Amino acid sequence: MRNKFLLSIFLLAITLSLSAQENINLNKFRQLKQELATPNVYRTASGAPGHEYWQQKANYKIDIKLDDENQRIYGEETITYFNQSPDILKYIWLQLDQNIREQNSDTYKISTSEMKDRISFSQLKRLQNNFDGGFKLDYVKDTKGKDLPATVNKTMMRIDLPAPLKPGESFSFSVKWWYNVNNRMTDHGRSGYEYFEGEDNYLYTIAQFYPRMAVYNEVEGWQHKQFLGTGEFTLPFGDFEVKLTVPADHIVGATGELQNADEVLTSEQIKSFQKAKKSSDKPVVIVSQKDAENAEKSKSKKEKTWIFKAKNVRDFAFASSRKFIWDAMAVPFGDRTVLAMSYYPKEGNPLWEQYSTRVVAHTIKTYSKHTFDYPYPVAISVHTKQIGMEYPMICFNGGRPESDGTYSERTKYSMIGVIIHEVGHNFFPMIVNSDERQWTWMDEGLNTFMQFLTEQEWEPNYPSQSEKPIQLFPI
C-alpha cells in the first residue's frame, strides 16, 4: 500500500511538472522577472550595487628582470590580499596564465586542426608543442619566509592559508618565478616578443607575466575556471608598484605613471616629456626615429630599472625595446590632464607617427563624452605586428606599412580601427570590470558599439567594418 502511495505521488509530480512546462509563458512581450536574478543586499533589481555590496582588493609590489639575451622574465612579487567580503576564507586562488604554454598544457590537448590537400610547415609545427613557456615557481612564502602550501592545478594555483582570513583582514605573501618568453609571431598569443632578424633585435609586449589573484565574489565564490587561451580574464582591483629592470638602451611603456624619469631618461628626453604634458594640439616626440635607429646598432650590457605605479586597476602590462620611437600629447579633462602616448618601431612609420597618438586622444575623449570620463592618467598604444590586445592604460596594436613605407587605405583604416577598439577596452572591461572568462559578449558588444561612434566622429563616412549599431536611446 505504501509503495502504491509513493508511486502515485511520483506520477502526480511528473504530471504537474509537464503541465507547468506546457504553460510556460513564451510571449515575446512577457515580463522578465523569471529571467533576472533575484535582487538582494548585494545587487539591486536595477543591476546597481546594493547597500552591502563589496569587492575584494589585491595590491602588488613586483620586481621584474627582462633577460634580453635568453628571452626570459624573472620575477618576485609581494601580494597583499584584502578580504572585504563577509566570508571567512581558508584558502585563496591565483591565476597562472603562462601555464597554457607548458608542454603538457590542456590548450594543446584540446586544439584541433584540419588537413585537406596540404598543410604548411608552421601549421604542422603548431600541432606539436616543443616550447616550454610555463611558470617555473621558485617559492610561495608568507612574510616571515615560511613556505605556504600551494597546489598548482594547470593554470590555477590554490594557496591554503595558515589561519582563516576573517572579514576585514588582509594577508600578505610572496611568490618568486621565471618563464621563457614566447615568440608571438610563430607561437602566437596575447603576449610575447617580435624578433627583427635583420638587426637581431627584439620588441617585447608582455602581459599575464605574473601570478595574479583570482576573483572572489558573492555569485560564484572563487572564479577559478581554467585559462585555455581563447577566453580572457577577470581580476580584482588593486594598486601596483612595479620595478622593471631591462637593458639600459631599452625604452619602456607600462600601465601606470613613470616614477623615476630622472633616472632612466636623458635630460633632452625629460624636457620633451614635460613639453608633451602641455601640448594638447599635437604630439611631441620624446624619442625620435633617429634616436631609435642609433640604439638598434648596438646592445648595451648595462641595465636600468623603470618604476611605475598604478592605482585602482585590475591588471598590469608593459612593452620594452631599444627600437621604440616615443611620442605623447596632453588630453585635458577638466582640471586634470591625461597623457596619450605611442611606442612604435621605425617599421610602423610613417603611419604611426601621423596617426597613433592622435587616435588615442580622440578615442578617450569620444568614449568619455558618451559614457564617463576616462579616469586613468595615461593611455598608451604600442605597435607590433598582427595583434590587438588591451590592458589597463596600455594596448598592443597592429597595422604596419610595407617595408618601403607605403601603405594602402585599408591598412590605414585597419590600424586606426584597432587602436580605437583596443584603447576603448579601457572602458569595457578594464574599468567596468566584466568577467571576460565567462561573458565575453559584454565588453565586446559595448566596445564595438562605441568603436563605431568613435570612428564616425574621427572622419565623416569612415569605412567602419562593423554594421551600424541600433541606437535605442539618444546619446
Buried (B, 14 or more C-beta within 10 A) or exposed (E): EEEEEEEEEEEEEEEEEEEEEEEEEEEEEEEEEEEEEEEEEBBEEEEEEBEEEBBBBBBBBBBBBBBBEEBBBBBBBBBBBBBBBEBEBEBBBBBBBBBBBBEEBBBBEEBEEEEEEEEEEEEEEBEEBEBEBBBBBEEBBBEEEEEBEBEBEBBBBBBEBEEEBEEEBEBEBBBBBBBBBBBBBEBEBBBBBBBBEEEEBBBBBBBBBBBBBBBBBBEEEBBBBBBBBEBBBBBBBBBBBBBBBBBBBBBBBBBBBBBEBEEBBEEEBBEBBEBBBEBEEEBBBBBBBEBBBEBBEEBBEEBBBBBBBBBEBBBBBBBBBBBBBBBBBBBEBEEEBBBBBBBBBBBBBEBBBEBBBBBBBBBBBBBBEEBEEBBBBBBBBBBBBEBBBBBBBBBBBBBBBEEEEEBEEEBBBBBBBBBBBBBBBBBBBBBEBBBBBBBBEBBBEBBBBBBBBBBBBBEEEBEBEEEEBEEEEEE
